[in-house]
């Protein structure tokens, strides 16, 4: 059970990292016009 919990935690962190990257790219795109 702990292995599944750890996997879900890593997966959640990955999703958050991707969302942050997309947000940064979007803001950077707006900044550069």
C-alpha positions in Angstrom: 0.0 0.0 0.0 2.8 2.4 0.8 4.4 1.8 -2.6 1.1 2.9 -4.3 0.9 5.9 -2.0 4.5 6.9 -2.9 3.8 6.4 -6.6 0.7 8.6 -6.4 2.7 11.2 -4.6 5.4 11.2 -7.2 2.7 11.4 -9.9 1.1 14.3 -8.2 4.4 16.1 -8.0 5.0 15.4 -11.7 1.6 16.9 -12.6 2.3 20.0 -10.5 5.7 20.4 -12.1 4.2 20.2 -15.6 1.4 22.7 -14.7 4.0 25.2 -13.3 6.1 24.7 -16.5 3.1 25.4 -18.7 2.2 28.5 -16.6 5.8 29.8 -16.9 5.8 29.2 -20.6 2.5 31.0 -21.0 3.6 34.0 -19.0 6.9 34.1 -20.8 5.1 34.0 -24.2 2.9 36.9 -23.1 5.9 38.9 -21.9 7.8 38.4 -25.2 4.7 39.4 -27.1 
